Each structure stands twice: as structure tokens, then as C-alpha cells.
Amino acid sequence: MKAIITLLSALLLTLAIEVPLGTLLIKRKDSLIPLILINVLTNPALNLTLTIIFSLTQSISLYWIAVVIGEIAVFIGEGFLIRSLCNLSLKRAIIISTVINAVSLILGSAILALI
């Protein structure tokens, strides 16, 4: 049950950060629903994968390697999804994805460290 609450908390925090910021950067109100859907797809997938990796290995080093690889995959994957769903150039979509994910990672980590 604790794992589910943790995953849901991470998703809600990510949505609270990435959706408003992404909407602001995309500069279109119709980007709201695509950004929510993209994050509902990618955030739980990444966090569940990281949870499984740590549970199986109990290795902080492997966990952080997985975080870096996973976040890079999310930046790229969300960039392609933003491009497709928000009708942006690939370059602009990747830049937006990188910015919103970097801000989310930094703020989310800081907030979770305080809890």
C-alpha cells in the first residue's frame, strides 16, 4: 500500500509541476490534456521500473544509473509525444520536454527530501 501511495504522490507532484509549465512553454491551452496523458503514461512507468530495479538489486549505484537512463528516455519519449500530440517541431518539443522534466526532477527531489 505504501508503494502505491508513493507512486501516486510522485505522479501528482509531477502533474502539478509539468502540466502548468508545459502549457506555459507550449503557449496553447489545448496542450493541457495531452500533457496530462503523457505524464500519466510515462511517470508511473518510470517510477515503477525504478522501484523494481531497486527492490531486485538493493543497489543505490544501479538505482541512480537507472534514474539517469530512465530520465533520458523520458525526455526523448515525451518529446516525441509532445511533438505528435501538440503539433510542434521535434526540436521545440524535445527542448520543452527537457526543460519541464529537469524542473520537475529538481523540484520534485527537493520537495520529497523535505517530506
Biopython code that builds the backbone (N, CA, C, O; Angstrom):
import numpy as np
from Bio.PDB.StructureBuilder import StructureBuilder

atoms = [
    (1, "MET", "N", (0.814, -1.189, 0.000)),
    (1, "MET", "CA", (0.000, 0.000, 0.000)),
    (1, "MET", "C", (0.866, 1.266, 0.000)),
    (1, "MET", "O", (0.546, 2.252, -0.663)),
    (2, "LYS", "N", (1.976, 1.216, 0.762)),
    (2, "LYS", "CA", (2.874, 2.363, 0.823)),
    (2, "LYS", "C", (3.464, 2.673, -0.558)),
    (2, "LYS", "O", (3.613, 3.837, -0.931)),
    (3, "ALA", "N", (3.797, 1.617, -1.310)),
    (3, "ALA", "CA", (4.364, 1.804, -2.646)),
    (3, "ALA", "C", (3.363, 2.501, -3.566)),
    (3, "ALA", "O", (3.744, 3.361, -4.360)),
    (4, "ILE", "N", (2.106, 2.138, -3.465)),
    (4, "ILE", "CA", (1.065, 2.756, -4.301)),
    (4, "ILE", "C", (0.920, 4.235, -3.951)),
    (4, "ILE", "O", (0.811, 5.080, -4.839)),
    (5, "ILE", "N", (0.918, 4.540, -2.666)),
    (5, "ILE", "CA", (0.812, 5.940, -2.229)),
    (5, "ILE", "C", (2.020, 6.739, -2.715)),
    (5, "ILE", "O", (1.880, 7.882, -3.150)),
    (6, "THR", "N", (3.192, 6.139, -2.642)),
    (6, "THR", "CA", (4.407, 6.805, -3.120)),
    (6, "THR", "C", (4.334, 7.071, -4.615)),
    (6, "THR", "O", (4.668, 8.165, -5.069)),
    (7, "LEU", "N", (3.897, 6.073, -5.388)),
    (7, "LEU", "CA", (3.779, 6.241, -6.845)),
    (7, "LEU", "C", (2.739, 7.300, -7.195)),
    (7, "LEU", "O", (2.965, 8.120, -8.085)),
    (8, "LEU", "N", (1.606, 7.288, -6.504)),
    (8, "LEU", "CA", (0.567, 8.293, -6.763)),
    (8, "LEU", "C", (1.034, 9.688, -6.369)),
    (8, "LEU", "O", (0.743, 10.661, -7.063)),
    (9, "SER", "N", (1.746, 9.786, -5.271)),
    (9, "SER", "CA", (2.283, 11.086, -4.840)),
    (9, "SER", "C", (3.260, 11.640, -5.872)),
    (9, "SER", "O", (3.229, 12.827, -6.198)),
    (10, "ALA", "N", (4.121, 10.773, -6.376)),
    (10, "ALA", "CA", (5.087, 11.198, -7.397)),
    (10, "ALA", "C", (4.364, 11.657, -8.660)),
    (10, "ALA", "O", (4.754, 12.653, -9.269)),
    (11, "LEU", "N", (3.326, 10.949, -9.052)),
    (11, "LEU", "CA", (2.555, 11.324, -10.244)),
    (11, "LEU", "C", (1.870, 12.674, -10.033)),
    (11, "LEU", "O", (1.941, 13.544, -10.902)),
    (12, "LEU", "N", (1.215, 12.856, -8.899)),
    (12, "LEU", "CA", (0.515, 14.118, -8.632)),
    (12, "LEU", "C", (1.478, 15.295, -8.571)),
    (12, "LEU", "O", (1.177, 16.378, -9.073)),
    (13, "LEU", "N", (2.631, 15.083, -7.957)),
    (13, "LEU", "CA", (3.637, 16.143, -7.894)),
    (13, "LEU", "C", (4.153, 16.473, -9.296)),
    (13, "LEU", "O", (4.319, 17.642, -9.644)),
    (14, "THR", "N", (4.401, 15.452, -10.081)),
    (14, "THR", "CA", (4.858, 15.658, -11.454)),
    (14, "THR", "C", (3.820, 16.420, -12.266)),
    (14, "THR", "O", (4.158, 17.359, -12.987)),
    (15, "LEU", "N", (2.563, 16.019, -12.153)),
    (15, "LEU", "CA", (1.491, 16.717, -12.878)),
    (15, "LEU", "C", (1.406, 18.180, -12.442)),
    (15, "LEU", "O", (1.229, 19.070, -13.274)),
    (16, "ALA", "N", (1.533, 18.424, -11.138)),
    (16, "ALA", "CA", (1.438, 19.789, -10.617)),
    (16, "ALA", "C", (2.561, 20.683, -11.136)),
    (16, "ALA", "O", (2.385, 21.895, -11.257)),
    (17, "ILE", "N", (3.701, 20.095, -11.441)),
    (17, "ILE", "CA", (4.839, 20.870, -11.936)),
    (17, "ILE", "C", (4.848, 20.929, -13.463)),
    (17, "ILE", "O", (4.929, 22.010, -14.045)),
    (18, "GLU", "N", (4.764, 19.773, -14.103)),
    (18, "GLU", "CA", (4.987, 19.703, -15.549)),
    (18, "GLU", "C", (3.836, 20.220, -16.399)),
    (18, "GLU", "O", (4.074, 20.827, -17.443)),
    (19, "VAL", "N", (2.605, 19.996, -15.983)),
    (19, "VAL", "CA", (1.478, 20.412, -16.820)),
    (19, "VAL", "C", (1.381, 21.935, -16.928)),
    (19, "VAL", "O", (1.295, 22.450, -18.043)),
    (20, "PRO", "N", (1.390, 22.679, -15.813)),
    (20, "PRO", "CA", (1.330, 24.143, -15.958)),
    (20, "PRO", "C", (2.544, 24.713, -16.701)),
    (20, "PRO", "O", (2.402, 25.595, -17.548)),
    (21, "LEU", "N", (3.741, 24.202, -16.373)),
    (21, "LEU", "CA", (4.950, 24.693, -17.031)),
    (21, "LEU", "C", (4.934, 24.358, -18.518)),
    (21, "LEU", "O", (5.269, 25.201, -19.350)),
    (22, "GLY", "N", (4.546, 23.132, -18.853)),
    (22, "GLY", "CA", (4.478, 22.734, -20.259)),
    (22, "GLY", "C", (3.454, 23.550, -21.029)),
    (22, "GLY", "O", (3.705, 23.952, -22.165)),
    (23, "THR", "N", (2.306, 23.796, -20.422)),
    (23, "THR", "CA", (1.269, 24.614, -21.066)),
    (23, "THR", "C", (1.787, 26.030, -21.315)),
    (23, "THR", "O", (1.535, 26.614, -22.369)),
    (24, "LEU", "N", (2.510, 26.575, -20.342)),
    (24, "LEU", "CA", (3.095, 27.906, -20.489)),
    (24, "LEU", "C", (4.120, 27.943, -21.626)),
    (24, "LEU", "O", (4.137, 28.883, -22.421)),
    (25, "LEU", "N", (4.970, 26.921, -21.699)),
    (25, "LEU", "CA", (6.015, 26.889, -22.732)),
    (25, "LEU", "C", (5.457, 26.597, -24.127)),
    (25, "LEU", "O", (5.942, 27.132, -25.124)),
    (26, "ILE", "N", (4.442, 25.747, -24.184)),
    (26, "ILE", "CA", (3.841, 25.421, -25.484)),
    (26, "ILE", "C", (2.999, 26.592, -25.987)),
    (26, "ILE", "O", (2.829, 26.782, -27.192)),
    (27, "LYS", "N", (2.480, 27.367, -25.046)),
    (27, "LYS", "CA", (1.708, 28.575, -25.354)),
    (27, "LYS", "C", (0.370, 28.275, -26.024)),
    (27, "LYS", "O", (-0.121, 29.059, -26.837)),
    (28, "ARG", "N", (-0.216, 27.119, -25.668)),
    (28, "ARG", "CA", (-1.531, 26.770, -26.196)),
    (28, "ARG", "C", (-2.327, 26.075, -25.109)),
    (28, "ARG", "O", (-1.856, 25.113, -24.502)),
    (29, "LYS", "N", (-3.533, 26.561, -24.865)),
    (29, "LYS", "CA", (-4.371, 25.970, -23.829)),
    (29, "LYS", "C", (-4.760, 24.535, -24.152)),
    (29, "LYS", "O", (-5.006, 23.748, -23.239)),
    (30, "ASP", "N", (-4.822, 24.180, -25.431)),
    (30, "ASP", "CA", (-5.223, 22.818, -25.808)),
    (30, "ASP", "C", (-4.113, 21.797, -25.566)),
    (30, "ASP", "O", (-4.282, 20.619, -25.881)),
    (31, "SER", "N", (-2.989, 22.229, -25.015)),
    (31, "SER", "CA", (-1.910, 21.290, -24.681)),
    (31, "SER", "C", (-2.114, 20.653, -23.302)),
    (31, "SER", "O", (-1.395, 19.724, -22.936)),
    (32, "LEU", "N", (-3.077, 21.144, -22.548)),
    (32, "LEU", "CA", (-3.308, 20.668, -21.185)),
    (32, "LEU", "C", (-3.600, 19.166, -21.131)),
    (32, "LEU", "O", (-2.925, 18.438, -20.402)),
    (33, "ILE", "N", (-4.568, 18.701, -21.872)),
    (33, "ILE", "CA", (-4.949, 17.281, -21.856)),
    (33, "ILE", "C", (-3.818, 16.394, -22.376)),
    (33, "ILE", "O", (-3.512, 15.383, -21.742)),
    (34, "PRO", "N", (-3.178, 16.732, -23.511)),
    (34, "PRO", "CA", (-2.045, 15.895, -23.943)),
    (34, "PRO", "C", (-0.933, 15.801, -22.900)),
    (34, "PRO", "O", (-0.361, 14.728, -22.709)),
    (35, "LEU", "N", (-0.619, 16.904, -22.224)),
    (35, "LEU", "CA", (0.433, 16.871, -21.206)),
    (35, "LEU", "C", (0.042, 15.987, -20.027)),
    (35, "LEU", "O", (0.883, 15.272, -19.482)),
    (36, "ILE", "N", (-1.217, 16.031, -19.636)),
    (36, "ILE", "CA", (-1.685, 15.151, -18.563)),
    (36, "ILE", "C", (-1.557, 13.696, -18.991)),
    (36, "ILE", "O", (-1.033, 12.869, -18.244)),
    (37, "LEU", "N", (-2.033, 13.381, -20.191)),
    (37, "LEU", "CA", (-1.983, 11.994, -20.682)),
    (37, "LEU", "C", (-0.549, 11.485, -20.805)),
    (37, "LEU", "O", (-0.256, 10.348, -20.437)),
    (38, "ILE", "N", (0.333, 12.321, -21.318)),
    (38, "ILE", "CA", (1.741, 11.932, -21.472)),
    (38, "ILE", "C", (2.338, 11.588, -20.106)),
    (38, "ILE", "O", (3.015, 10.570, -19.961)),
    (39, "ASN", "N", (2.089, 12.426, -19.121)),
    (39, "ASN", "CA", (2.655, 12.191, -17.788)),
    (39, "ASN", "C", (2.019, 11.005, -17.086)),
    (39, "ASN", "O", (2.694, 10.294, -16.341)),
    (40, "VAL", "N", (0.740, 10.780, -17.309)),
    (40, "VAL", "CA", (0.079, 9.611, -16.721)),
    (40, "VAL", "C", (0.660, 8.324, -17.315)),
    (40, "VAL", "O", (0.656, 7.278, -16.665)),
    (41, "LEU", "N", (1.146, 8.405, -18.522)),
    (41, "LEU", "CA", (1.781, 7.252, -19.174)),
    (41, "LEU", "C", (3.228, 7.065, -18.707)),
    (41, "LEU", "O", (3.617, 5.963, -18.318)),
    (42, "THR", "N", (4.012, 8.123, -18.742)),
    (42, "THR", "CA", (5.454, 7.973, -18.523)),
    (42, "THR", "C", (5.874, 7.947, -17.055)),
    (42, "THR", "O", (6.775, 7.194, -16.687)),
    (43, "ASN", "N", (5.234, 8.758, -16.213)),
    (43, "ASN", "CA", (5.665, 8.838, -14.814)),
    (43, "ASN", "C", (5.519, 7.521, -14.066)),
    (43, "ASN", "O", (6.489, 7.057, -13.467)),
    (44, "PRO", "N", (4.342, 6.901, -14.078)),
    (44, "PRO", "CA", (4.231, 5.621, -13.365)),
    (44, "PRO", "C", (5.150, 4.537, -13.956)),
    (44, "PRO", "O", (5.692, 3.708, -13.226)),
    (45, "ALA", "N", (5.314, 4.556, -15.279)),
    (45, "ALA", "CA", (6.180, 3.558, -15.915)),
    (45, "ALA", "C", (7.617, 3.694, -15.407)),
    (45, "ALA", "O", (8.255, 2.700, -15.060)),
    (46, "LEU", "N", (8.122, 4.934, -15.365)),
    (46, "LEU", "CA", (9.491, 5.148, -14.888)),
    (46, "LEU", "C", (9.607, 4.816, -13.407)),
    (46, "LEU", "O", (10.524, 4.100, -13.007)),
    (47, "ASN", "N", (8.703, 5.318, -12.599)),
    (47, "ASN", "CA", (8.811, 5.100, -11.157)),
    (47, "ASN", "C", (8.616, 3.641, -10.766)),
    (47, "ASN", "O", (9.261, 3.161, -9.834)),
    (48, "LEU", "N", (7.750, 2.941, -11.453)),
    (48, "LEU", "CA", (7.576, 1.515, -11.185)),
    (48, "LEU", "C", (8.841, 0.745, -11.580)),
    (48, "LEU", "O", (9.286, -0.149, -10.860)),
    (49, "THR", "N", (9.405, 1.101, -12.720)),
    (49, "THR", "CA", (10.652, 0.460, -13.162)),
    (49, "THR", "C", (11.770, 0.700, -12.148)),
    (49, "THR", "O", (12.505, -0.225, -11.803)),
    (50, "LEU", "N", (11.899, 1.928, -11.676)),
    (50, "LEU", "CA", (12.939, 2.239, -10.692)),
    (50, "LEU", "C", (12.712, 1.493, -9.381)),
    (50, "LEU", "O", (13.661, 1.024, -8.751)),
    (51, "THR", "N", (11.462, 1.388, -8.980)),
    (51, "THR", "CA", (11.129, 0.648, -7.750)),
    (51, "THR", "C", (11.509, -0.822, -7.888)),
    (51, "THR", "O", (12.076, -1.411, -6.968)),
    (52, "ILE", "N", (11.201, -1.400, -9.018)),
    (52, "ILE", "CA", (11.526, -2.816, -9.261)),
    (52, "ILE", "C", (13.040, -3.014, -9.294)),
    (52, "ILE", "O", (13.557, -3.956, -8.692)),
    (53, "ILE", "N", (13.745, -2.137, -9.989)),
    (53, "ILE", "CA", (15.204, -2.258, -10.068)),
    (53, "ILE", "C", (15.824, -2.200, -8.675)),
    (53, "ILE", "O", (16.685, -3.014, -8.342)),
    (54, "PHE", "N", (15.385, -1.233, -7.858)),
    (54, "PHE", "CA", (15.955, -1.139, -6.517)),
    (54, "PHE", "C", (15.561, -2.346, -5.665)),
    (54, "PHE", "O", (16.382, -2.863, -4.908)),
    (55, "SER", "N", (14.326, -2.791, -5.782)),
    (55, "SER", "CA", (13.873, -3.949, -4.995)),
    (55, "SER", "C", (14.673, -5.206, -5.332)),
    (55, "SER", "O", (15.004, -5.997, -4.448)),
    (56, "LEU", "N", (14.976, -5.380, -6.602)),
    (56, "LEU", "CA", (15.705, -6.578, -7.030)),
    (56, "LEU", "C", (17.197, -6.514, -6.725)),
    (56, "LEU", "O", (17.816, -7.531, -6.413)),
    (57, "THR", "N", (17.776, -5.310, -6.818)),
    (57, "THR", "CA", (19.234, -5.208, -6.669)),
    (57, "THR", "C", (19.683, -4.690, -5.310)),
    (57, "THR", "O", (20.779, -5.012, -4.852)),
    (58, "GLN", "N", (18.832, -3.883, -4.661)),
    (58, "GLN", "CA", (19.205, -3.215, -3.405)),
    (58, "GLN", "C", (20.488, -2.391, -3.564)),
    (58, "GLN", "O", (21.219, -2.164, -2.600)),
    (59, "SER", "N", (20.742, -1.953, -4.784)),
    (59, "SER", "CA", (21.959, -1.203, -5.081)),
    (59, "SER", "C", (21.616, 0.251, -5.387)),
    (59, "SER", "O", (20.896, 0.545, -6.342)),
    (60, "ILE", "N", (22.140, 1.154, -4.563)),
    (60, "ILE", "CA", (21.939, 2.589, -4.794)),
    (60, "ILE", "C", (22.613, 3.004, -6.107)),
    (60, "ILE", "O", (22.071, 3.819, -6.853)),
    (61, "SER", "N", (23.782, 2.447, -6.383)),
    (61, "SER", "CA", (24.505, 2.796, -7.613)),
    (61, "SER", "C", (23.695, 2.416, -8.850)),
    (61, "SER", "O", (23.532, 3.226, -9.763)),
    (62, "LEU", "N", (23.190, 1.185, -8.878)),
    (62, "LEU", "CA", (22.382, 0.757, -10.026)),
    (62, "LEU", "C", (21.088, 1.553, -10.120)),
    (62, "LEU", "O", (20.611, 1.848, -11.215)),
    (63, "TYR", "N", (20.524, 1.899, -8.970)),
    (63, "TYR", "CA", (19.303, 2.711, -8.956)),
    (63, "TYR", "C", (19.560, 4.050, -9.643)),
    (63, "TYR", "O", (18.775, 4.463, -10.497)),
    (64, "TRP", "N", (20.657, 4.739, -9.280)),
    (64, "TRP", "CA", (20.940, 6.056, -9.859)),
    (64, "TRP", "C", (21.320, 5.969, -11.330)),
    (64, "TRP", "O", (21.019, 6.879, -12.103)),
    (65, "ILE", "N", (21.973, 4.892, -11.721)),
    (65, "ILE", "CA", (22.237, 4.677, -13.152)),
    (65, "ILE", "C", (20.908, 4.528, -13.890)),
    (65, "ILE", "O", (20.725, 5.088, -14.971)),
    (66, "ALA", "N", (19.987, 3.774, -13.301)),
    (66, "ALA", "CA", (18.658, 3.591, -13.897)),
    (66, "ALA", "C", (17.887, 4.905, -13.939)),
    (66, "ALA", "O", (17.157, 5.157, -14.898)),
    (67, "VAL", "N", (18.036, 5.752, -12.912)),
    (67, "VAL", "CA", (17.378, 7.063, -12.910)),
    (67, "VAL", "C", (17.860, 7.892, -14.096)),
    (67, "VAL", "O", (17.054, 8.472, -14.823)),
    (68, "VAL", "N", (19.176, 7.945, -14.289)),
    (68, "VAL", "CA", (19.736, 8.739, -15.391)),
    (68, "VAL", "C", (19.258, 8.206, -16.738)),
    (68, "VAL", "O", (18.790, 8.973, -17.579)),
    (69, "ILE", "N", (19.374, 6.904, -16.945)),
    (69, "ILE", "CA", (18.941, 6.305, -18.211)),
    (69, "ILE", "C", (17.438, 6.491, -18.405)),
    (69, "ILE", "O", (16.981, 6.832, -19.496)),
    (70, "GLY", "N", (16.680, 6.265, -17.340)),
    (70, "GLY", "CA", (15.226, 6.411, -17.423)),
    (70, "GLY", "C", (14.795, 7.833, -17.721)),
    (70, "GLY", "O", (13.904, 8.053, -18.542)),
    (71, "GLU", "N", (15.415, 8.799, -17.064)),
    (71, "GLU", "CA", (15.062, 10.205, -17.309)),
    (71, "GLU", "C", (15.408, 10.624, -18.736)),
    (71, "GLU", "O", (14.646, 11.356, -19.367)),
    (72, "ILE", "N", (16.543, 10.168, -19.245)),
    (72, "ILE", "CA", (16.893, 10.473, -20.638)),
    (72, "ILE", "C", (15.847, 9.876, -21.578)),
    (72, "ILE", "O", (15.417, 10.527, -22.530)),
    (73, "ALA", "N", (15.443, 8.647, -21.307)),
    (73, "ALA", "CA", (14.408, 8.007, -22.130)),
    (73, "ALA", "C", (13.095, 8.783, -22.052)),
    (73, "ALA", "O", (12.402, 8.938, -23.057)),
    (74, "VAL", "N", (12.756, 9.269, -20.861)),
    (74, "VAL", "CA", (11.526, 10.049, -20.692)),
    (74, "VAL", "C", (11.623, 11.378, -21.440)),
    (74, "VAL", "O", (10.668, 11.774, -22.107)),
    (75, "PHE", "N", (12.759, 12.073, -21.342)),
    (75, "PHE", "CA", (12.936, 13.340, -22.071)),
    (75, "PHE", "C", (12.670, 13.119, -23.553)),
    (75, "PHE", "O", (11.923, 13.871, -24.179)),
    (76, "ILE", "N", (13.281, 12.089, -24.101)),
    (76, "ILE", "CA", (13.148, 11.813, -25.538)),
    (76, "ILE", "C", (11.734, 11.345, -25.871)),
    (76, "ILE", "O", (11.109, 11.858, -26.799)),
    (77, "GLY", "N", (11.230, 10.364, -25.108)),
    (77, "GLY", "CA", (9.895, 9.832, -25.381)),
    (77, "GLY", "C", (8.815, 10.881, -25.259)),
    (77, "GLY", "O", (7.933, 10.973, -26.113)),
    (78, "GLU", "N", (8.877, 11.676, -24.202)),
    (78, "GLU", "CA", (7.882, 12.736, -24.043)),
    (78, "GLU", "C", (8.040, 13.799, -25.122)),
    (78, "GLU", "O", (7.053, 14.398, -25.547)),
    (79, "GLY", "N", (9.256, 14.037, -25.566)),
    (79, "GLY", "CA", (9.470, 14.980, -26.665)),
    (79, "GLY", "C", (8.735, 14.539, -27.917)),
    (79, "GLY", "O", (8.071, 15.345, -28.568)),
    (80, "PHE", "N", (8.851, 13.257, -28.259)),
    (80, "PHE", "CA", (8.143, 12.739, -29.432)),
    (80, "PHE", "C", (6.628, 12.788, -29.238)),
    (80, "PHE", "O", (5.891, 13.098, -30.174)),
    (81, "LEU", "N", (6.170, 12.487, -28.037)),
    (81, "LEU", "CA", (4.730, 12.541, -27.769)),
    (81, "LEU", "C", (4.212, 13.978, -27.804)),
    (81, "LEU", "O", (3.135, 14.230, -28.343)),
    (82, "ILE", "N", (4.959, 14.914, -27.241)),
    (82, "ILE", "CA", (4.572, 16.324, -27.300)),
    (82, "ILE", "C", (4.524, 16.788, -28.752)),
    (82, "ILE", "O", (3.606, 17.498, -29.160)),
    (83, "ARG", "N", (5.513, 16.380, -29.514)),
    (83, "ARG", "CA", (5.539, 16.737, -30.940)),
    (83, "ARG", "C", (4.282, 16.256, -31.645)),
    (83, "ARG", "O", (3.642, 17.007, -32.381)),
    (84, "SER", "N", (3.938, 15.007, -31.416)),
    (84, "SER", "CA", (2.786, 14.418, -32.100)),
    (84, "SER", "C", (1.460, 14.987, -31.606)),
    (84, "SER", "O", (0.596, 15.346, -32.406)),
    (85, "LEU", "N", (1.304, 15.068, -30.288)),
    (85, "LEU", "CA", (0.009, 15.457, -29.730)),
    (85, "LEU", "C", (-0.222, 16.969, -29.712)),
    (85, "LEU", "O", (-1.367, 17.419, -29.696)),
    (86, "CYS", "N", (0.848, 17.745, -29.716)),
    (86, "CYS", "CA", (0.710, 19.203, -29.668)),
    (86, "CYS", "C", (1.109, 19.871, -30.975)),
    (86, "CYS", "O", (1.085, 21.096, -31.088)),
    (87, "ASN", "N", (1.474, 19.058, -31.960)),
    (87, "ASN", "CA", (1.791, 19.552, -33.299)),
    (87, "ASN", "C", (2.911, 20.597, -33.288)),
    (87, "ASN", "O", (2.757, 21.694, -33.825)),
    (88, "LEU", "N", (4.033, 20.237, -32.671)),
    (88, "LEU", "CA", (5.201, 21.108, -32.609)),
    (88, "LEU", "C", (6.338, 20.499, -33.417)),
    (88, "LEU", "O", (6.292, 19.325, -33.782)),
    (89, "SER", "N", (7.358, 21.305, -33.692)),
    (89, "SER", "CA", (8.551, 20.750, -34.319)),
    (89, "SER", "C", (9.227, 19.822, -33.309)),
    (89, "SER", "O", (9.078, 19.993, -32.100)),
    (90, "LEU", "N", (9.965, 18.848, -33.814)),
    (90, "LEU", "CA", (10.644, 17.914, -32.922)),
    (90, "LEU", "C", (11.642, 18.652, -32.026)),
    (90, "LEU", "O", (11.736, 18.359, -30.834)),
    (91, "LYS", "N", (12.379, 19.596, -32.586)),
    (91, "LYS", "CA", (13.368, 20.347, -31.810)),
    (91, "LYS", "C", (12.697, 21.079, -30.651)),
    (91, "LYS", "O", (13.159, 20.997, -29.513)),
    (92, "ARG", "N", (11.618, 21.789, -30.935)),
    (92, "ARG", "CA", (10.915, 22.546, -29.881)),
    (92, "ARG", "C", (10.326, 21.594, -28.837)),
    (92, "ARG", "O", (10.383, 21.870, -27.638)),
    (93, "ALA", "N", (9.766, 20.487, -29.290)),
    (93, "ALA", "CA", (9.162, 19.521, -28.374)),
    (93, "ALA", "C", (10.206, 18.902, -27.446)),
    (93, "ALA", "O", (9.952, 18.730, -26.254)),
    (94, "ILE", "N", (11.375, 18.568, -27.985)),
    (94, "ILE", "CA", (12.446, 17.990, -27.156)),
    (94, "ILE", "C", (12.955, 19.020, -26.154)),
    (94, "ILE", "O", (13.219, 18.680, -25.001)),
    (95, "ILE", "N", (13.094, 20.267, -26.577)),
    (95, "ILE", "CA", (13.537, 21.322, -25.655)),
    (95, "ILE", "C", (12.511, 21.496, -24.533)),
    (95, "ILE", "O", (12.883, 21.572, -23.362)),
    (96, "ILE", "N", (11.242, 21.559, -24.878)),
    (96, "ILE", "CA", (10.187, 21.712, -23.870)),
    (96, "ILE", "C", (10.184, 20.515, -22.928)),
    (96, "ILE", "O", (10.089, 20.679, -21.711)),
    (97, "SER", "N", (10.286, 19.332, -23.478)),
    (97, "SER", "CA", (10.306, 18.123, -22.659)),
    (97, "SER", "C", (11.494, 18.142, -21.695)),
    (97, "SER", "O", (11.349, 17.811, -20.518)),
    (98, "THR", "N", (12.646, 18.524, -22.190)),
    (98, "THR", "CA", (13.847, 18.572, -21.356)),
    (98, "THR", "C", (13.687, 19.592, -20.225)),
    (98, "THR", "O", (14.030, 19.312, -19.076)),
    (99, "VAL", "N", (13.173, 20.758, -20.553)),
    (99, "VAL", "CA", (13.002, 21.806, -19.541)),
    (99, "VAL", "C", (12.000, 21.368, -18.479)),
    (99, "VAL", "O", (12.293, 21.454, -17.286)),
    (100, "ILE", "N", (10.827, 20.902, -18.891)),
    (100, "ILE", "CA", (9.805, 20.567, -17.890)),
    (100, "ILE", "C", (10.225, 19.364, -17.045)),
    (100, "ILE", "O", (9.922, 19.304, -15.854)),
    (101, "ASN", "N", (10.915, 18.417, -17.655)),
    (101, "ASN", "CA", (11.363, 17.253, -16.885)),
    (101, "ASN", "C", (12.511, 17.594, -15.946)),
    (101, "ASN", "O", (12.580, 17.064, -14.837)),
    (102, "ALA", "N", (13.412, 18.472, -16.376)),
    (102, "ALA", "CA", (14.512, 18.884, -15.497)),
    (102, "ALA", "C", (13.968, 19.662, -14.295)),
    (102, "ALA", "O", (14.376, 19.425, -13.158)),
    (103, "VAL", "N", (13.054, 20.581, -14.555)),
    (103, "VAL", "CA", (12.454, 21.347, -13.461)),
    (103, "VAL", "C", (11.703, 20.410, -12.522)),
    (103, "VAL", "O", (11.810, 20.529, -11.301)),
    (104, "SER", "N", (10.953, 19.491, -13.088)),
    (104, "SER", "CA", (10.188, 18.536, -12.286)),
    (104, "SER", "C", (11.106, 17.657, -11.442)),
    (104, "SER", "O", (10.831, 17.424, -10.265)),
    (105, "LEU", "N", (12.180, 17.173, -12.030)),
    (105, "LEU", "CA", (13.119, 16.321, -11.302)),
    (105, "LEU", "C", (13.761, 17.076, -10.147)),
    (105, "LEU", "O", (13.865, 16.553, -9.038)),
    (106, "ILE", "N", (14.190, 18.303, -10.408)),
    (106, "ILE", "CA", (14.850, 19.101, -9.366)),
    (106, "ILE", "C", (13.866, 19.485, -8.266)),
    (106, "ILE", "O", (14.136, 19.263, -7.085)),
    (107, "LEU", "N", (12.731, 20.058, -8.645)),
    (107, "LEU", "CA", (11.748, 20.462, -7.628)),
    (107, "LEU", "C", (11.161, 19.265, -6.889)),
    (107, "LEU", "O", (10.996, 19.299, -5.670)),
    (108, "GLY", "N", (10.848, 18.211, -7.633)),
    (108, "GLY", "CA", (10.282, 17.015, -7.013)),
    (108, "GLY", "C", (11.242, 16.389, -6.024)),
    (108, "GLY", "O", (10.837, 15.975, -4.937)),
    (109, "SER", "N", (12.511, 16.317, -6.390)),
    (109, "SER", "CA", (13.521, 15.767, -5.474)),
    (109, "SER", "C", (13.665, 16.628, -4.228)),
    (109, "SER", "O", (13.786, 16.109, -3.118)),
    (110, "ALA", "N", (13.653, 17.944, -4.411)),
    (110, "ALA", "CA", (13.777, 18.848, -3.279)),
    (110, "ALA", "C", (12.570, 18.726, -2.346)),
    (110, "ALA", "O", (12.722, 18.690, -1.125)),
    (111, "ILE", "N", (11.379, 18.662, -2.928)),
    (111, "ILE", "CA", (10.162, 18.547, -2.114)),
    (111, "ILE", "C", (10.134, 17.222, -1.363)),
    (111, "ILE", "O", (9.820, 17.184, -0.173)),
    (112, "LEU", "N", (10.461, 16.136, -2.058)),
    (112, "LEU", "CA", (10.459, 14.828, -1.401)),
    (112, "LEU", "C", (11.519, 14.727, -0.310)),
    (112, "LEU", "O", (11.331, 14.013, 0.675)),
    (113, "ALA", "N", (12.622, 15.433, -0.481)),
    (113, "ALA", "CA", (13.669, 15.440, 0.544)),
    (113, "ALA", "C", (13.194, 16.136, 1.821)),
    (113, "ALA", "O", (13.649, 15.820, 2.920)),
    (114, "LEU", "N", (12.281, 17.080, 1.659)),
    (114, "LEU", "CA", (11.758, 17.812, 2.812)),
    (114, "LEU", "C", (10.669, 17.066, 3.554)),
    (114, "LEU", "O", (10.368, 17.371, 4.708)),
    (115, "ILE", "N", (10.080, 16.085, 2.883)),
    (115, "ILE", "CA", (8.956, 15.342, 3.491)),
    (115, "ILE", "C", (9.462, 14.244, 4.400)),
    (115, "ILE", "O", (8.666, 13.519, 4.995)),
]
sb = StructureBuilder()
sb.init_structure("model")
sb.init_model(0)
sb.init_chain("A")
sb.init_seg("    ")
for serial, (resi, resn, name, xyz) in enumerate(atoms, 1):
    if name == "N":
        sb.init_residue(resn, " ", resi, " ")
    sb.init_atom(name, np.array(xyz, "f"), 0.0, 1.0, " ", f" {name:<3s}", serial, name[0])
structure = sb.get_structure()
